[in-house]
Amino acid sequence: MKRFIETIKNIWKIEDLRNRILTTLGLLLVYRLGAHVVLPGVDPSQLENLQSQTSSGVMGLLDMFSGGAFSNASIFALGIMPYISASIVVQLLGMAIPYFQRLQREGESGRRKINQITRYLTVIILLLQAPGYIANLHAQLPPSAFMLKGTFFTISSVIILTAGTMFVMWLGERITDRGIGNGISLIIMIGIIARLPFALAAEFASRVEEQGGGLVMFLVEMIMLGVIILLTILLVQGTRKIPVQYAKRIVGNKQYGGVRQYIPLKVNASGVMPIIFAQALMFVPVVLVGFAESDTMSGIGAAFADYTSLVYNITFALLIIGFTYFYTAITINPKQMADDMKKNGGFIPGVKPGKKTVEFIDTIMSRITLPGSIFLAIVAVLPAIAVLAGVNNQFANFYGGTSLLIMVGVVLDTLQQIESHLLMRHYDGLLKSGRIKGKRSVI
């Protein structure tokens, strides 16, 4: 405890770090306040049906990612997920279209162009999703809930919802530039955490009402949740090291000495990005049916509206595994690693430099990525299993799944950012070891 208090004092002493933390908290506060600003023309006292619709199922997940803004008919109701969807499309284009590949190689100028294209695509997605959200409002709320009606309400609401998401995106960029980094990820995380106290209280109340060991079951759930959190931390931080022996020239001397080095390869090099991407795509069927009630859906639409269904979870798991390989391929380039080793006089014992080294690294990455992606998929479908086991719908979303992985990943990244500032100024880190293994997963 004494060490923790001393670390807090050290954080406060560093002016740049203190300003960044305060800036981040201020911008996050603006986001949370905006999540409670209701669309003009909607009566906030008549949102019961909308809130009931988002209490479970895919709608509940969508509401969780927006920090409750969806169920509040807020100006931020569409949240940040349209931007995530646009990012997925742009990254996929970068794998197939030479123009985008050229932009990725242009450095900072290329990155700015890609960001600009992503913003334009986000606006297009918003202009498609916003009318669906307005249609859902009309389906869920009584006519008396609308103080403005007709075309004017629809057009003004679409503009406001589009501007709201773009403003949230701007807040995320400001947190990345002037705060402690990972702005978009922090916004998603803070929206998820905002629902945690209510979900925990609802689960506790439901267990208290049960007869014959309700509190014991609640305690068992807490223990299981702790175990899952620990396993998730290991997944996010898991690293496998491949020894690479090479001859390193000693400065000012012609002698060479054998030095054993390592290439750190993450079991989960992609962090939480695959599950965020997969979750964004799982919302697409709901968007396509105009945010209609699950009772009125049929066939595939109904299956994807229920996140406890077998079809939903199999599709979700396969998307996560696929995106894990996809994002790992983007993050780690075996050819570049092999070229860097060759330039520095490095080699892998028993493997020829060049093409054979590329194939070796690629094979190793494929082998260690598979178990990581499968475990990631298992953690992602745990909420569905928890619901089937009798856990409250709201609390089940935190019992593993997207929410837990995002929270663990972003918290570790944030702690790593703070630790870097402390160590750069020769202060002790947040932990006794002085090192936090994080996974940079800026969206």
Legacy VTK file of the C-alpha trace (Angstrom):
# vtk DataFile Version 3.0
C-alpha trace
ASCII
DATASET POLYDATA
POINTS 443 float
0.000 0.000 0.000
2.846 2.357 0.837
4.460 1.654 -2.526
1.172 2.336 -4.300
0.737 5.698 -2.554
4.326 6.615 -3.404
3.701 5.746 -7.058
0.615 7.985 -7.130
2.735 10.832 -5.731
5.381 10.229 -8.413
2.708 10.331 -11.125
1.470 13.661 -9.789
5.024 15.059 -9.723
5.497 14.535 -13.457
3.788 17.554 -15.007
3.434 16.100 -18.513
1.974 12.820 -17.233
-0.332 14.645 -14.814
-1.664 16.869 -17.612
-2.188 13.899 -19.911
-4.149 11.980 -17.268
-6.314 15.007 -16.426
-6.930 15.652 -20.128
-7.950 12.032 -20.635
-10.337 12.091 -17.663
-11.862 15.370 -18.840
-12.513 14.097 -22.363
-13.952 10.831 -21.043
-16.264 12.858 -18.788
-17.505 14.791 -21.829
-18.252 11.470 -23.533
-20.156 10.114 -20.547
-22.215 13.305 -20.244
-23.053 13.201 -23.939
-24.314 9.612 -23.586
-27.209 11.011 -21.493
-28.170 13.861 -23.860
-31.384 12.699 -25.541
-32.108 13.406 -29.208
-34.094 16.644 -29.681
-37.778 15.871 -30.094
-37.771 12.665 -27.995
-39.401 12.563 -24.548
-36.797 11.003 -22.177
-39.526 9.896 -19.748
-40.966 7.429 -22.280
-37.948 5.289 -23.084
-39.022 2.213 -21.101
-39.697 0.038 -24.159
-36.372 0.949 -25.737
-34.507 0.173 -22.512
-36.369 -3.124 -22.216
-35.369 -4.020 -25.775
-31.687 -3.441 -24.978
-31.669 -5.362 -21.708
-30.549 -8.596 -23.380
-29.498 -10.179 -26.645
-27.497 -8.488 -29.382
-29.237 -5.198 -28.607
-27.829 -5.442 -25.090
-24.317 -5.877 -26.495
-24.820 -2.918 -28.821
-26.032 -0.807 -25.915
-23.054 -1.884 -23.800
-20.556 -0.817 -26.462
-22.231 2.579 -26.680
-22.049 3.004 -22.896
-25.856 2.997 -22.533
-26.303 5.737 -25.148
-28.311 3.402 -27.407
-31.016 2.787 -24.788
-31.036 6.485 -23.804
-31.829 7.590 -27.391
-28.736 9.744 -26.998
-26.926 11.864 -29.560
-24.117 9.282 -29.168
-26.513 6.355 -29.645
-24.608 4.776 -32.553
-21.395 4.841 -30.536
-17.983 4.222 -32.052
-18.780 0.910 -33.785
-19.402 2.511 -37.242
-15.816 3.771 -37.123
-14.598 0.279 -36.195
-16.563 -1.156 -39.135
-14.993 1.415 -41.472
-11.539 0.533 -40.121
-12.170 -3.149 -40.874
-13.119 -2.360 -44.467
-10.075 -0.124 -45.007
-7.686 -2.703 -43.550
-9.198 -5.401 -45.756
-8.736 -3.125 -48.763
-5.111 -2.717 -47.718
-4.641 -6.466 -48.206
-6.114 -6.537 -51.715
-5.866 -3.146 -53.462
-2.425 -1.820 -54.522
-3.420 1.822 -53.909
-4.020 1.178 -50.215
-0.875 -0.949 -49.984
1.071 1.981 -51.419
-0.467 4.325 -48.856
0.578 1.993 -46.043
4.186 2.210 -47.221
4.217 6.009 -47.447
4.664 6.546 -43.730
2.988 9.467 -41.980
1.489 11.019 -45.122
-0.014 7.678 -46.136
-1.410 7.174 -42.662
-3.143 10.564 -42.821
-4.748 9.692 -46.162
-5.916 6.325 -44.827
-7.416 8.038 -41.768
-9.215 10.510 -44.015
-10.655 7.699 -46.153
-11.738 5.893 -42.973
-13.580 8.999 -41.783
-15.427 9.377 -45.100
-16.417 5.712 -45.002
-17.577 6.126 -41.395
-19.926 8.933 -42.482
-21.365 6.712 -45.231
-21.977 3.881 -42.740
-23.583 6.333 -40.303
-25.932 7.657 -42.992
-27.065 4.069 -43.525
-27.356 3.114 -39.846
-28.969 6.284 -38.489
-32.275 5.866 -40.393
-32.460 2.296 -39.078
-32.050 3.582 -35.523
-34.791 6.195 -36.075
-37.077 3.467 -37.471
-36.403 1.394 -34.359
-37.339 4.360 -32.155
-40.677 4.688 -33.944
-41.262 0.936 -33.543
-40.443 0.875 -29.816
-41.756 4.190 -28.479
-45.385 5.372 -28.380
-46.365 8.295 -30.676
-46.630 10.564 -27.648
-42.866 10.162 -27.058
-42.100 12.247 -30.148
-42.458 15.988 -29.765
-41.204 16.426 -33.336
-42.611 14.322 -36.163
-42.280 13.692 -39.854
-39.431 14.275 -42.261
-37.907 17.119 -40.263
-37.396 14.892 -37.214
-35.886 12.099 -39.310
-33.441 14.315 -41.210
-32.381 16.316 -38.139
-31.900 13.135 -36.078
-29.795 11.475 -38.800
-27.559 14.557 -38.935
-27.263 14.686 -35.127
-26.490 10.959 -34.802
-23.856 11.208 -37.536
-22.292 14.281 -35.930
-22.429 12.577 -32.513
-20.374 9.579 -33.617
-17.892 11.818 -35.455
-17.521 13.882 -32.273
-16.856 10.717 -30.249
-14.235 9.756 -32.824
-12.673 13.210 -32.449
-12.594 12.759 -28.654
-10.756 9.467 -29.137
-8.174 11.107 -31.378
-7.616 13.908 -28.856
-7.095 11.328 -26.089
-4.543 9.563 -28.297
-2.696 12.792 -29.136
-2.905 14.729 -25.870
-3.908 12.110 -23.323
-2.403 8.775 -22.348
-3.083 7.129 -25.704
-5.446 4.430 -27.024
-8.290 6.963 -27.263
-10.859 4.857 -29.141
-10.100 1.812 -27.001
-10.495 3.866 -23.800
-13.855 5.204 -24.973
-15.113 1.674 -25.616
-13.766 0.492 -22.257
-15.281 3.366 -20.252
-18.667 2.670 -21.822
-18.413 -0.992 -20.808
-17.263 -0.228 -17.262
-20.156 2.227 -16.829
-22.553 -0.732 -17.025
-20.609 -2.977 -14.631
-21.975 -1.665 -11.273
-25.590 -2.039 -12.452
-24.947 -5.524 -13.835
-23.220 -6.632 -10.628
-26.063 -5.242 -8.485
-28.662 -6.993 -10.651
-26.850 -10.327 -10.366
-26.464 -9.965 -6.594
-30.169 -9.112 -6.217
-31.214 -12.086 -8.318
-29.070 -14.435 -6.218
-30.338 -13.012 -2.937
-33.912 -13.677 -4.034
-33.107 -17.328 -4.689
-33.602 -19.931 -1.987
-31.018 -22.525 -1.008
-27.531 -21.203 -1.526
-28.081 -18.156 -3.720
-25.217 -16.228 -2.112
-22.979 -19.280 -2.366
-23.600 -19.357 -6.088
-22.822 -15.637 -6.290
-19.503 -16.276 -4.531
-18.746 -19.151 -6.924
-19.471 -16.827 -9.848
-17.057 -14.227 -8.467
-14.318 -16.855 -8.066
-14.883 -18.133 -11.592
-14.801 -14.570 -12.901
-11.463 -14.009 -11.138
-10.032 -17.161 -12.718
-11.234 -16.064 -16.168
-9.684 -12.617 -15.672
-6.319 -14.186 -14.766
-6.433 -16.464 -17.804
-7.348 -13.495 -19.998
-4.375 -11.519 -18.674
-2.109 -14.457 -19.485
-3.617 -14.604 -22.975
-3.046 -10.899 -23.606
0.522 -11.001 -22.230
1.526 -14.479 -23.400
4.878 -14.535 -25.186
6.968 -17.279 -26.678
10.641 -16.567 -27.395
12.592 -18.137 -30.233
16.365 -18.141 -29.634
18.365 -16.682 -32.482
22.144 -17.118 -32.343
24.192 -14.694 -34.369
27.687 -13.224 -34.585
27.740 -9.691 -33.260
30.651 -7.434 -34.100
32.254 -5.743 -31.108
32.703 -2.038 -31.718
36.334 -1.170 -32.431
37.373 -4.821 -32.667
37.388 -7.403 -35.444
36.538 -10.257 -33.077
33.109 -11.881 -33.169
31.378 -13.552 -30.304
28.419 -15.885 -30.230
25.535 -14.158 -28.493
22.220 -15.869 -27.857
19.309 -13.553 -28.671
15.548 -14.023 -28.806
12.721 -13.020 -31.126
9.677 -12.312 -28.930
6.597 -13.699 -30.664
3.229 -13.221 -28.986
0.887 -16.164 -28.648
-1.777 -13.489 -29.162
0.071 -10.862 -31.191
-3.185 -9.219 -32.310
-4.412 -8.407 -28.792
-8.135 -7.622 -28.491
-8.508 -6.360 -32.065
-9.893 -9.631 -33.572
-12.734 -9.781 -31.087
-13.597 -6.094 -31.632
-13.630 -6.580 -35.400
-15.659 -9.796 -35.162
-18.168 -8.193 -32.813
-18.605 -5.253 -35.179
-19.422 -7.627 -38.031
-21.873 -9.569 -35.857
-23.939 -6.390 -35.564
-24.381 -6.226 -39.350
-27.393 -8.616 -39.541
-29.176 -6.542 -36.891
-28.484 -3.364 -38.862
-29.737 -4.934 -42.081
-33.124 -5.760 -40.565
-33.544 -2.166 -39.422
-33.094 -2.848 -35.717
-36.404 -4.724 -35.630
-37.575 -6.759 -32.637
-36.204 -10.280 -32.455
-39.788 -11.693 -32.473
-40.359 -10.361 -35.980
-37.119 -11.692 -37.379
-37.054 -14.954 -39.258
-34.436 -17.445 -40.327
-30.874 -16.173 -40.115
-31.928 -12.785 -38.714
-33.516 -14.393 -35.659
-30.488 -16.628 -35.045
-28.057 -13.702 -35.140
-30.268 -11.592 -32.870
-29.877 -14.162 -30.067
-26.254 -14.217 -28.867
-26.898 -17.477 -27.000
-27.838 -19.341 -30.203
-25.534 -21.989 -31.646
-25.364 -20.300 -35.067
-24.352 -16.957 -33.543
-21.591 -18.398 -31.365
-20.108 -20.679 -34.039
-20.004 -17.781 -36.508
-18.572 -15.465 -33.854
-15.843 -17.968 -32.913
-14.855 -18.578 -36.549
-14.683 -14.826 -37.221
-12.423 -14.347 -34.195
-10.067 -17.115 -35.312
-9.976 -15.700 -38.841
-9.393 -12.131 -37.688
-6.660 -13.290 -35.305
-4.677 -14.685 -38.225
-5.526 -11.667 -40.373
-4.441 -9.097 -37.797
-1.339 -11.113 -36.872
-0.351 -11.113 -40.554
-0.692 -7.321 -40.577
1.187 -6.841 -37.293
4.069 -9.270 -37.889
5.831 -9.451 -41.245
8.091 -12.552 -41.387
9.840 -11.282 -44.536
10.760 -8.005 -42.874
11.962 -9.827 -39.752
14.111 -12.141 -41.876
15.553 -9.186 -43.822
16.347 -7.310 -40.601
18.108 -10.380 -39.198
20.136 -10.770 -42.393
21.160 -7.089 -42.410
22.379 -7.365 -38.826
24.273 -10.594 -39.427
21.727 -12.709 -37.589
20.501 -16.208 -38.356
18.449 -19.033 -36.920
20.574 -22.138 -36.240
19.846 -24.837 -38.790
17.827 -22.540 -41.046
19.180 -20.890 -44.188
18.868 -17.086 -44.418
16.328 -15.605 -46.789
13.285 -17.577 -47.954
13.846 -20.506 -45.546
13.980 -18.111 -42.567
10.740 -16.431 -43.721
9.050 -19.832 -43.988
10.369 -20.864 -40.561
9.091 -17.722 -38.802
5.757 -17.946 -40.650
5.325 -21.585 -39.591
6.133 -20.810 -35.965
3.680 -17.881 -35.953
0.938 -20.062 -37.431
1.491 -22.733 -34.793
1.482 -20.420 -31.790
-1.354 -18.256 -33.142
-3.773 -21.178 -33.455
-4.068 -21.997 -29.713
-4.199 -18.279 -28.908
-7.030 -17.690 -31.383
-8.995 -20.726 -30.133
-8.686 -19.606 -26.504
-9.719 -16.094 -27.559
-12.816 -17.560 -29.236
-13.645 -19.650 -26.137
-13.446 -16.605 -23.870
-15.626 -14.681 -26.337
-18.500 -17.206 -26.189
-18.413 -17.577 -22.392
-21.254 -15.036 -21.863
-23.624 -17.275 -23.835
-22.606 -20.237 -21.682
-23.079 -18.128 -18.534
-26.617 -17.147 -19.593
-27.506 -20.790 -20.245
-26.103 -21.598 -16.768
-28.517 -19.112 -15.169
-26.386 -15.964 -14.861
-28.210 -12.639 -15.234
-28.130 -11.341 -18.828
-26.482 -8.045 -17.882
-23.763 -9.612 -15.751
-23.145 -12.422 -18.255
-21.764 -9.861 -20.711
-18.878 -9.306 -18.277
-18.397 -13.005 -17.601
-15.757 -13.303 -20.270
-16.516 -12.239 -23.802
-15.752 -9.053 -25.659
-16.206 -6.777 -22.663
-13.686 -8.596 -20.454
-11.067 -8.898 -23.195
-11.354 -5.216 -24.077
-11.163 -4.130 -20.439
-8.117 -6.302 -19.678
-6.301 -5.319 -22.866
-6.957 -1.584 -22.559
-6.167 -1.474 -18.823
-2.828 -3.217 -19.425
-2.027 -0.822 -22.274
-2.893 2.202 -20.144
-0.780 0.979 -17.232
2.074 0.374 -19.635
1.803 3.956 -20.901
1.921 5.334 -17.361
4.782 3.017 -16.444
6.799 4.204 -19.437
6.502 7.813 -18.258
7.604 6.825 -14.759
10.605 4.792 -15.913
11.742 7.471 -18.354
12.035 9.865 -15.428
13.793 7.281 -13.238
10.839 6.597 -10.955
9.805 3.133 -9.843
7.166 1.468 -11.977
3.661 0.457 -10.982
4.774 -3.067 -10.089
7.736 -4.360 -8.128
9.189 -5.871 -11.284
9.048 -2.455 -12.925
7.633 -3.898 -16.134
4.102 -4.389 -17.298
3.660 -6.475 -20.413
0.984 -4.786 -22.455
-0.271 -5.215 -25.966
-0.486 -2.017 -27.950
-3.873 -2.320 -29.595
-4.767 1.173 -30.652
-7.861 1.062 -32.847
LINES 1 444
443 0 1 2 3 4 5 6 7 8 9 10 11 12 13 14 15 16 17 18 19 20 21 22 23 24 25 26 27 28 29 30 31 32 33 34 35 36 37 38 39 40 41 42 43 44 45 46 47 48 49 50 51 52 53 54 55 56 57 58 59 60 61 62 63 64 65 66 67 68 69 70 71 72 73 74 75 76 77 78 79 80 81 82 83 84 85 86 87 88 89 90 91 92 93 94 95 96 97 98 99 100 101 102 103 104 105 106 107 108 109 110 111 112 113 114 115 116 117 118 119 120 121 122 123 124 125 126 127 128 129 130 131 132 133 134 135 136 137 138 139 140 141 142 143 144 145 146 147 148 149 150 151 152 153 154 155 156 157 158 159 160 161 162 163 164 165 166 167 168 169 170 171 172 173 174 175 176 177 178 179 180 181 182 183 184 185 186 187 188 189 190 191 192 193 194 195 196 197 198 199 200 201 202 203 204 205 206 207 208 209 210 211 212 213 214 215 216 217 218 219 220 221 222 223 224 225 226 227 228 229 230 231 232 233 234 235 236 237 238 239 240 241 242 243 244 245 246 247 248 249 250 251 252 253 254 255 256 257 258 259 260 261 262 263 264 265 266 267 268 269 270 271 272 273 274 275 276 277 278 279 280 281 282 283 284 285 286 287 288 289 290 291 292 293 294 295 296 297 298 299 300 301 302 303 304 305 306 307 308 309 310 311 312 313 314 315 316 317 318 319 320 321 322 323 324 325 326 327 328 329 330 331 332 333 334 335 336 337 338 339 340 341 342 343 344 345 346 347 348 349 350 351 352 353 354 355 356 357 358 359 360 361 362 363 364 365 366 367 368 369 370 371 372 373 374 375 376 377 378 379 380 381 382 383 384 385 386 387 388 389 390 391 392 393 394 395 396 397 398 399 400 401 402 403 404 405 406 407 408 409 410 411 412 413 414 415 416 417 418 419 420 421 422 423 424 425 426 427 428 429 430 431 432 433 434 435 436 437 438 439 440 441 442
